[in-house]
């Protein structure tokens, strides 16, 4: 959570100017782990976690099995 030491309060990430300053007092805001500056061409996404890939694969297998069971039920 961005913290403004001059105002002594937290700021919403969307409430901080693009240059990383506080809109109320103009001092630099401590980002607190949140990237405040977004430059053009810096739109790289983090890699997809491995457990999300496993979950997606399991969902595909499960839904394929259910589809197969549904088709088999209709063909009886």
C-alpha positions as CSV (number, residue, x, y, z in Angstrom):
1,X,0.0,0.0,0.0
2,X,1.6,3.3,-1.0
3,X,2.4,5.5,2.1
4,X,2.9,9.2,2.0
5,X,5.2,10.2,4.8
6,X,4.4,13.9,4.5
7,X,0.6,13.4,4.9
8,X,1.1,10.4,7.2
9,X,-1.6,8.3,5.4
10,X,-2.0,5.5,3.0
11,X,-2.9,6.3,-0.7
12,X,-4.7,4.1,-3.1
13,X,-2.4,3.0,-6.0
14,X,-4.8,4.7,-8.4
15,X,-4.7,7.9,-6.2
16,X,-1.0,8.4,-6.7
17,X,0.3,10.4,-9.7
18,X,2.1,8.6,-12.5
19,X,5.5,10.1,-11.4
20,X,5.0,8.6,-7.9
21,X,4.1,11.7,-6.0
22,X,1.3,12.4,-3.6
23,X,-1.6,14.4,-5.2
24,X,-2.2,16.3,-1.9
25,X,1.3,17.5,-0.9
26,X,3.5,16.6,-3.9
27,X,6.1,14.6,-2.0
28,X,7.4,11.2,-3.1
29,X,5.2,8.3,-2.0
30,X,6.8,5.1,-0.7
31,X,5.4,2.5,-3.1
32,X,5.3,-0.4,-0.6
33,X,6.0,-3.0,-3.2
34,X,3.6,-1.6,-5.8
35,X,4.9,-0.4,-9.1
36,X,3.7,3.2,-9.6
37,X,5.6,4.2,-12.7
38,X,4.3,2.6,-15.9
39,X,6.3,3.4,-19.0
40,X,5.3,2.7,-22.5
41,X,6.6,-0.7,-23.7
42,X,6.7,-2.0,-20.1
43,X,3.7,-4.3,-20.4
44,X,5.4,-7.6,-19.7
45,X,3.2,-10.0,-17.8
46,X,4.5,-12.3,-15.1
47,X,4.8,-15.9,-16.1
48,X,1.8,-18.2,-15.5
49,X,2.3,-20.2,-12.3
50,X,2.8,-23.9,-12.7
51,X,-0.1,-24.8,-10.5
52,X,-2.5,-22.8,-12.7
53,X,-1.3,-24.8,-15.7
54,X,-1.9,-28.1,-13.8
55,X,-5.4,-26.8,-12.7
56,X,-6.2,-25.9,-16.3
57,X,-5.0,-29.3,-17.6
58,X,-7.1,-31.1,-14.9
59,X,-10.2,-29.1,-15.8
60,X,-9.7,-30.0,-19.5
61,X,-9.4,-33.7,-18.6
62,X,-12.4,-33.7,-16.3
63,X,-14.6,-31.8,-18.8
64,X,-13.5,-34.1,-21.6
65,X,-14.5,-37.1,-19.5
66,X,-17.9,-35.6,-18.6
67,X,-18.5,-34.8,-22.3
68,X,-17.6,-38.4,-23.2
69,X,-20.0,-39.7,-20.5
70,X,-22.8,-37.4,-21.8
71,X,-22.4,-38.6,-25.4
72,X,-22.4,-42.2,-24.2
73,X,-25.6,-41.6,-22.2
74,X,-27.3,-40.0,-25.3
75,X,-26.3,-42.9,-27.6
76,X,-27.9,-45.6,-25.3
